[in-house]
Amino acid sequence: MAEITIAGIMRAGAYSPNHIGNDAAIFNAVADNLRKRGCIVNIYSEEQFLNGNVEEQIIVNMCREIKSIHKLQKLEDEGRIIINSGYGIENCTRERMTRILVGSGIPYPESLIVNTNECVLEALRSSGFEQCWIKRGDFHAMHKEDVSYVRHAEEAQEVVQEYFLRGIKRAVINRHLVGDLVKFYGVQNTPFFFWFYPFDAGHSKYGHEAINGKSQGIEFSKDRLREICQHASEVLDVKIYGGDCIISPQGDISIIDFNDWPSFAPCRKEAAPHIAKCILSAVKAKTRQ
């Protein structure tokens, strides 16, 4: 493995809200595991990646800046090995994610995709939306207000108008689902999969976990959860992933959020070797082509 040289691109702090340390920790843990397997791993900041010339043919990254994503896509098109794919990272932006998951038949809340300069009252009322979540459609969440819980259509209209004033042109409105909130982490083509109740564990980024509150311990199929999440990772083209889902009172599972390379904070030590294995498996598969 000594001949394998990897560029590691860390996530810019602006895209690690309340999780800068956790994001850096999982990235460094994976780099250490790759080095133990004989790889050379050169670490760059996202700013260095954008401003400089990264020559390595293998790029492992946590990028979120749109310019970084487009550069990753260009390098991937030129034949470099990129993990996670720049296309997969872009697929995790709200509007694209919603369209892909719904179009692939993956359980997901009933949703509306709207222009923020429009009145959404009639669309919400005709769809029977009351409690719902409004999320910026164009990009990943950077601020608490990029994901907003509202209790009725009038409040939703106010939030959509605020998005317009902030320069956000599109929004996704998800119907609020009642049930247990579950957070999950997974790594494609490995046995690793981890889930837990974030509210019960005191795990939070913006405090939204309090809306669904303490878990009720609703029974559900853990195999089905893993199957749904794995399917989502494949259609979104994200090998290293995490997200959130709701378990309904009947035990049905619906994904409500899906992220490229999350922090793995509660399971970092366990996840890092599997992420390294996933990366090396992808490298081997590509070099055999």
N, C-alpha and C positions, 0 to 999 in steps of 0.2 A: 504493500500500500504506500510505500515511501514516495512513489512517483505521482501520487495524487496530491495536487495543490489546489486549495479551495480559497476563494475570497468569501469572507463573511461580512455581510453588510448589516450593521445594527440599525434599529429603528430610531428615527429622530424623536427627541423628547416630546415635541408637540403632539406626536401621535401615540404617546403612552400616558394618557391622562390618569393620574393617580397610580400608575403602574410602572414608572420608569425603572425603578430598582428591580422589580419582578421580571420585566421584559429582558433587561440586561442579564439577569441571573440565569434564566433558562438558555439564552443564547450562548453565554460563556460556558455553561455546563455541557451543551452540545459540542461546542468547539473543543473542549477538553476531551470528550469521548472520542471525537474524530482523531485527535492527536494521539490518543492511546492506541488507536487502530493503525497508526503509522502515517496518517495524513499530515500535510503541512497546511495550516489554516492561518491566513493573513486577515486580520480584522480591520475594517474600515468603518467610518461613520457614514451615514446617509449623505451628508454634505460632501465628504471626500469622494464618494461614489459619483455624485452628480458633477462635481467640479474637476475630477481627475480621470485618468485612464486606468481602469481596472483590467489587467491583462489576463487574469486567470480564466480558464475555460469553464470552470465550475463555480457558480455563484450561489451561495446559501444566504438567504436574506429575510429580514423582517420589515422591508420597506413599506411605506404607506403614502409618501409624498407622490402626487400625481406625475410629476416629472420623472421621478425614480421608476414608477411603474411603467411608463412609456419607454424609458430607456431599457428596462429589463425585457420588455416585449421585443424591442428591436434586436437586442443581443440574442434572445431566444430564437428569433426568426433567422438569425445568422448562424445558428448551430450551437450556441453555448448551452450548457446544462444549467437551468435556473430552478431553484427550489426555495420557496414556493414560486410557481410560475407567475410572471407578471399578469398574465391573462386571468389566472385564478384569483389573484389579489383584487383585480378590478371587478371580478364577478361577485366579490363579497360586498361591494357597495350596494346600498339598499334597493334601489330600483332594479338593477340587474339581478341581484340575488332573488328578489321577489318573483320576477318573471321566470327565472330559470327553475326555481324550486316548484312553483305552481305548474309550470309547463312540463315538469318531469314527474308530476303526480306525487310529490313529497308532501306529507301533511304539513300545512302552513295556514295561519289565520286568514280568514276572508279579508281582502285588502282592496283599497282604492289607491290609484296612482294619480296625483293631481298636479296641476300647475299652481304655484303659490299666488299668482296674480288673479286667480279666479275665486268666485264664491263657491264654497263647498257645502253649504248648508243643505241644499236640496238633495245633492248626491248622498250625503250622510243619512238624511231622514228617509229617503226612498230605500236605502240599503238596510235601514233599521239599526244603524250604528249609534250607540250612546257612549258608553265607556270605550275608549280606544287609545291607541298609541300613534303619535305622529313622529316620523323620522325623516331626516333630510335624505332625499333620494339620490343625490349626486355623489356622495362620498362617505367615508367612514366617520363615525362620531368623534369629534375633537373636544366638544364642550357638553356639559350636562344638558343644555337646552337643545342639543341636536337630537335628543330622544325625549319626547314629552308625553306624559300621561294626561288625558283630559276626560272629563266626566259627562260631557254632553256636546251637542253639535255647535252651540254658540261658542263654547270655550275652544273647540277645535278650530273654528274660523279665526279666532284671535291668534292662535299659535301659527296657523298657516300664514296669516298676514305678517306676523313677526318674522317668519322665515323669509318672506318676500323682501321685507325691509333690510334683512341681513344679506341679501344678495343670493339666497338659495332659491333656485327656480323651480325645483320639483320636490315633491314630498310623497312619502308612502304612508298611508293610514291603515293600520292593522286593527281589526276588531280585538278588544281585550278578551282574553281567555281566562276563565276561572279555573283554578286548580293548583297543584303543586309545581313550583318553579324548580327546575333541575338544570344544573350546569354540567357540561360534558367536555371532555378532551379526548382526542384520538390521533392516531398516526397510521396512515395508510400502509397496508401490506405488512403489518406487525400485529402481535397479539394485544398491543396496548390499547386500552380504553378505560376511562375513569369518569365517574359521575358522582355528584353529591348535591345536597340542598344548600345553596349559597346563603340564604337568609339564616338558616339554623347555624351555619358555620361562621357567621359574621363576615362573609366575603362579599365585598361590594366595590364597585367603581364609582357609581353616581348615586347610590341609595335607592334605586328603582325597585330593588328586591322587596322592599317593604310593602309594595302595592299588593302582591300576592301573599306576603306574610309567611308565617311559620308553616312548615309543611305539615300536612295531615297524614302522611304516610300512605297515600293511596297506592294500592297494588297495581303494578304494571309489569309488562314483559321486558326484562333487561335485554334479552336477545333482540327483541323488536326495536328497542331504543338504539342499540348498536347498529343494527341493520339499516335503520333510517338514516343515522348519522353518516355511516359509511357510504350509502348511496348519494347523500348530499355532497360529500367530499369529492366523489367521483364526477358528478355532473357539474360541480363548480370548479373542478380541477385544482383542488387544494389538498396537498398531501399531509400537511401538518396543520391541524385544525382544532377548533373548539366552538362552543356556542351555548345556547340556552334553549330549553324546551318547556312546554307546559304539559303536565299529566292531568287530564280531565278527571272529574269525579267518577267517570266510567272506566278510567284507565287508558283512554286513548292518548296518543303522543303526538304533539305538534311542535315542530321547530319554530321558534320565534326570532332567533338570531344565529348567525353563523359567521365565524371569524377565521381569517388566515393567521396562523401562528400566534396564538394567545400566550399568556404568561405561564400557564401550567403551574401556577403558584402553589396549590395544595398537593401537587404530585410531581414536582420538578425532578427530584432525584430519581424517581421511577421512570419518568418519561424520557429523560435525556438519552439514555443508551438506545432506546427504541427509535428516537428521532435520528440519531447518528446512523443506525442500521438502515433506516428508510432512505436516507441520503445516499449511502453507499450502494444500496440496491438499485436506486434510480441511476446512479453513475454507471454501474455495471451493465444495466439494461440498455442504456444509451450507447455505450461503447461497443456493445455486441451488434448493434444495428448496421 
